[in-house]
Amino acid sequence: MQPRIVFVTPFPDAAVLAREMAPRGFELVVAAADSPEYHAAIGGARFLVGFVAGMIRPELYAAAPHLELVQLLSAGYDNADIDAARRAGVPVANNGGANSVAVSEHAVMLMLAVSRQLIWQHASVAAGRWRGNQTPRVHELRDRTLGVVGLGSIGRKTARLALAFGMRVLYYDIARLTEAEEDALGVRFRLLNELLRESDVVSLHVPLNPSTHHLIDAEALALMKESAILVNTARGPVVDERALHACLAERRIAGAGLDVLDQEPPPADNPLLALDNVVLTAHLAGPTYESHTARLRNAYDNVQRVARGEPPLWVIPELG
């Protein structure tokens, strides 16, 4: 009998690719989360693949006693029950940085959109005001200082892109690079408070866990320059949203580019939606056609590794 992969995704493109890229010698069942098809298939599954972090609960392991690997297509796993995974003894792997190019490009896009007041410019042209009543003050990225908080795969790629724009790059991470590694990447370590004081743009690339919840709070925001920009493509609760709104509304920092929020989708009365110095996207930094392909390549490679009796790659740190 062929080992069964149950594949779950909300993205139609990913479902098509999942079938196209599926390795030979496996049974692939593509099913919506919590659908009758999913429940019929999960009992015999050896591999669960997809955007399934929220499904990592005791009930999963009770329903799927033959699971050998839970392979996430996402980088984050903050809504997974880690204790349940640990008790089950089933490894959970993330996507191995498959969306790091997409997210790093998106982070730089947000930096540029806020720095060049892209939304204001578009609205003026669309309304028939070729230049508007007053030309806004816009800024270049060159010669500005980027502070990268979290220098994992996404953070490093963001740093490289920023260097290509002629920025100076500082970083803060609990896993510090050696001086030789810093030289090779072109970055320099700073303590978090130092980074916040020195940076013109702060870009967040940390996982959400108890140590990073509200890492950027009112006290942290108070350290930033009035001309600074905050970019968050990590997770919404890494930032204290109330404190950020107050800071932006009072122009204590210049602006923010946010792909993630506390509540997604946001309620209509979220006060950030009314600010003119915020650029918002709908948690779409990672999903691109190319990243779907890379996620699946990594996922299926990991599935085949485990099927061969080899240890999986990219097991989340809590279970490594």
WORA-V415637 format. One line per field, one symbol per residue. psi: psi as a letter, one per 30 degrees, with the letter a starting at -180 (. if undefined). A space follows every 50 residues. Layout:
psi->???
This chain:
psi->kkkkkkkkkfjeeeeeeeeefkklgkkkjkkkkgleeeefffegkfkkka igeffjleeefefifgkfkjjkflelhfgkjeeeeeefgkkkkagggfge eeeeeeeeeeeeeeegheeeeeeeefggjefafkkljlllfkglkkjjjj haeeeeeeeeeeeffglkkllkkfjklleeeeeefhlkkkleeeeeefkf kkkkhlljleffkhejaeeeeffllfglkkkjgckeffkjeeeeeeeeeg hflelkjkfklekklklfgjffffkfgkkklhhgeejleeeeeeeeeeee eeeeeeffglkllgkkeff.
